[in-house]
Amino acid sequence: MSGRTEIKSLIDQGYDPLHTEHWEAIEFDDKLDHLSLIDQRLKSFRKPDMQVRIGDTHFDCHSLLLQCYSEAFDELENERAVILPQEKVTPEAFQIIYAWMLAPKADIKREHFVEVFVAAEYLRIKHLINQCWICMDSIEALVEDRAFLLYIEAARFQQTILQNMLLKRICKFFLPLVASREFMQLPLEDLNILLKSSYIGVFSEADVFYAACIWLLEDWENRQEHVSEVMNLVRFTLIRPSLLAQLNSFDADERIHDILRHETTKYLVAQALNYAFSSKSFAEMSDHRLSSRRANRVAIQKLADRTWLEDLDAFREEGEMGIYAFTPEDYSYETFLERLGHLSRDRDCWKRWQKVEINVESLLTPRISLLKTPSDEHGETSGIY
């Protein structure tokens, strides 16, 4: 023993371990940001803690990232393996979505767009769903042919709301669409939406009638039961009386006789003829002689216009059928088929068509073809279609 009666600790002697002079003056290096460190680990796929399985495809992922964006993943209880239904989330869509989560910007590519939208809805990724709707609301990006091509993708995933919206964005592309196999394969419900639209662009309501015939005749055995419903989509009152008379007397292409003989078609054509001649008679009467009751009846029968088109540059060249290379009074089913053949060969010709305002009454009177002639040296046309 040292002989000392009491040995005090440093603290008892008054030393303060928490006080160090000049400690606050020490300069430290900047600390690494933990968000950056997490971001690096996520992007380098370092030690992923969850495996997502879609069919035969496996993805090693970080659950934290998935939980941040997806409500569906956030509700899971520390699962290490998750199986997703391939009909809702395709491997391509999941890979795109995971890359979207890691990306600094919320850009969405056009490729696999509908698949991504369907997967985002299933996984309940609200921000991504909103971004998809921003894309779909863009009329500039998704209109005409682009709208229909996206419609095809939407139909594969039975996205009814999206399908309906896209079909209503088809205007000048209507006739090129009719010339395609995809039109003939349209389900009845989607054909209804398309032919009901006042936005579809045509040169005559006869275009709509012949388009309806093409769809019916493509699978007549199974579609003949739909003649009544399909014919009611045609606005016969907008067809010239001369053509209506041909249809009424079956003086038309024999290929469409079965459609013309149907009771609904005969009734609609007869009603349209009645409307046409009644309108002409009313136009020749003075106002005070008009029966308000009959005038109201005619007004009720009158249907909304379509979107009318014109192509002032159409012409015949080496026998090629141009858009206006026919006499309107002779606009037959065969002529319509020739027009579709022309559209199939000249893929982009519809892009030069222009929308025009046409007086409805002019639809009921004979019109002159817009074929250019040698006398049209100054760009003048021989009539108004």
Beta strands, then each sheet from edge to edge (+ up, - down):
strand 1: 50-54
strand 2: 57-61
strand 3: 81-83
strand 4: 201-202
strand 5: 307-310
strand 6: 354-356
sheet 1: 2+ 1- 3-
sheet 2: 4+ 5+ 6-
end
